[in-house]
Amino acid sequence: MSTQEWKFTAKDIAAKPDLFLSGHRACAGCGPATVLRLIMKATRGPTIVTQATGCMEIVGSIYPYTSWALPWLHTAFETAAANASGIEAALKIMRKKGKIKDEHVDVIALAGDGGTYDIGLQALSGAVERGHDFLFVLYDNEGYMNTGIQRSSSTPIGASTTTSPAGSVIPGKLEKKKPITDIMLAHGMEYVATATPYYWKDLLSKVRKGLEVDGPAFLHVFSPCPRGWRSEPAKTMEYSKLAVESCVFPLWEAVNGNRQLSTPSKVIALAPQKKKSLKDYLEGQGRFRHLFTPQNNHIVDEIQQATDERWQKLLRQCQTSQP
Amino acid sequence: MSKEKTWKEVSIAAIASKSSVGFLTGDWKTYMPKHDTEKCTNCLVCAMLCPEGAIHFRPEHNKVEFNDNFCKGCGICANECPVKAIVMKMPEEEK
């Protein structure tokens, strides 16, 4: 990792041409579309992107159009990481044989929560174990949105989806969200971080840090989906902010396993009165609407308690891992 | 104009031949962002958070420009603008 930190202003970023182009067919107010645009603004040179099947792969590549202004490769649902390792290995050998210019090429693998939490987990684990130099970006919209809002192992407890419908039998999804970043940290990765598009400066600098790492890096980006969350398109970014403020999705980064809170979450850690209640975040999202009925009210309290416990645990982890 | 190739004629790994910049998504919208240049402080939050990349900063005029050809009218810019310089309106309300 280079010691020099990347400095940028909003005007620098706005002046940089988009690499994920306009004219893609994402829904109005799509969170992941913003995430992809911003991530591509943080690239530092020649880059190859490989993407697993998912919402953002579909919307950006409807034949004969493509929204990618850089080499982009679509792959099967489970193989974003396997593909990235192949690309990285091919670049290495071609450089050795003199078939391509001797310069560094960044490899970014993109996948949704389905392609990371569920289907692509073994490929990701394998690629990380082999130590390929790539950045894996997970855009997490908490479900299989493009196939009709099915539950994934990223869907939070209590959320209603078409395969965990809230009704008289169950109050939405019964299982907890899988702690994917803990799983990735346990691989001993050099760089693991969480980000949301609302704090775009934080997101951009984390992408750049992930690219600078000489080895695999993992970035978990929280990306609200107005269609699947049944929320207002205009509030997409507000939810990505509320998720941080209510500590549902705290922002942190771990360099060599040392967890550090990032500024937006550090502010809340230092001034706990700024922490918002979970209700602020859940309200307005149609997928949690059933929780605000008298018979389900206790579930909100239970989720609040679980969220607080997770936050306290994270605070302890960040304290103990201080250098 | 040459005829477009069908899926049977293109190579096995399909190569998308057109940039999506040629596919205008601006007609999806109901509401249009109306931008008040006097209130605007050029903080560029709207340009950063726009999912479409439809908001550009023009350094030569020192102002923000909206591209109606791509704007889908989601309203994120109006919701996030810290000085409320953007409001969403129906196109006929303009006059």
Chai-1 contact restraints between the chains, C-beta under 6 A:
chainA,res_idxA,chainB,res_idxB,connection_type,confidence,min_distance_angstrom,max_distance_angstrom,comment,restraint_id
A,A10,B,L44,contact,1.0,0.0,6.0,A-B,restraint_1
A,A14,B,L44,contact,1.0,0.0,6.0,A-B,restraint_2
A,A14,B,A47,contact,1.0,0.0,6.0,A-B,restraint_3
A,A14,B,F57,contact,1.0,0.0,6.0,A-B,restraint_4
A,D18,B,G53,contact,1.0,0.0,6.0,A-B,restraint_5
A,L21,B,S20,contact,1.0,0.0,6.0,A-B,restraint_6
A,L21,B,V21,contact,1.0,0.0,6.0,A-B,restraint_7
A,S22,B,V21,contact,1.0,0.0,6.0,A-B,restraint_8
A,S22,B,E52,contact,1.0,0.0,6.0,A-B,restraint_9
A,S22,B,G53,contact,1.0,0.0,6.0,A-B,restraint_10
A,S22,B,F70,contact,1.0,0.0,6.0,A-B,restraint_11
A,G23,B,S20,contact,1.0,0.0,6.0,A-B,restraint_12
A,G23,B,V21,contact,1.0,0.0,6.0,A-B,restraint_13
A,G23,B,F23,contact,1.0,0.0,6.0,A-B,restraint_14
A,G23,B,T25,contact,1.0,0.0,6.0,A-B,restraint_15
A,H24,B,S20,contact,1.0,0.0,6.0,A-B,restraint_16
A,A28,B,K72,contact,1.0,0.0,6.0,A-B,restraint_17
A,A28,B,C74,contact,1.0,0.0,6.0,A-B,restraint_18
A,G29,B,C74,contact,1.0,0.0,6.0,A-B,restraint_19
A,G29,B,I76,contact,1.0,0.0,6.0,A-B,restraint_20
A,C30,B,P51,contact,1.0,0.0,6.0,A-B,restraint_21
A,A33,B,P51,contact,1.0,0.0,6.0,A-B,restraint_22
A,T34,B,L49,contact,1.0,0.0,6.0,A-B,restraint_23
A,T34,B,P51,contact,1.0,0.0,6.0,A-B,restraint_24
A,R37,B,G53,contact,1.0,0.0,6.0,A-B,restraint_25
A,S61,B,A16,contact,1.0,0.0,6.0,A-B,restraint_26
A,P64,B,A16,contact,1.0,0.0,6.0,A-B,restraint_27
A,P64,B,S17,contact,1.0,0.0,6.0,A-B,restraint_28
A,P64,B,K18,contact,1.0,0.0,6.0,A-B,restraint_29
A,Y65,B,K18,contact,1.0,0.0,6.0,A-B,restraint_30
A,Y65,B,S20,contact,1.0,0.0,6.0,A-B,restraint_31
A,Y65,B,F23,contact,1.0,0.0,6.0,A-B,restraint_32
A,T66,B,A16,contact,1.0,0.0,6.0,A-B,restraint_33
A,S67,B,S20,contact,1.0,0.0,6.0,A-B,restraint_34
A,W200,B,M48,contact,1.0,0.0,6.0,A-B,restraint_35
A,P233,B,C74,contact,1.0,0.0,6.0,A-B,restraint_36
A,A234,B,G75,contact,1.0,0.0,6.0,A-B,restraint_37
A,A234,B,I76,contact,1.0,0.0,6.0,A-B,restraint_38
A,A234,B,N79,contact,1.0,0.0,6.0,A-B,restraint_39
A,T236,B,I76,contact,1.0,0.0,6.0,A-B,restraint_40
A,M237,B,L49,contact,1.0,0.0,6.0,A-B,restraint_41
A,M237,B,I76,contact,1.0,0.0,6.0,A-B,restraint_42
A,M237,B,E80,contact,1.0,0.0,6.0,A-B,restraint_43
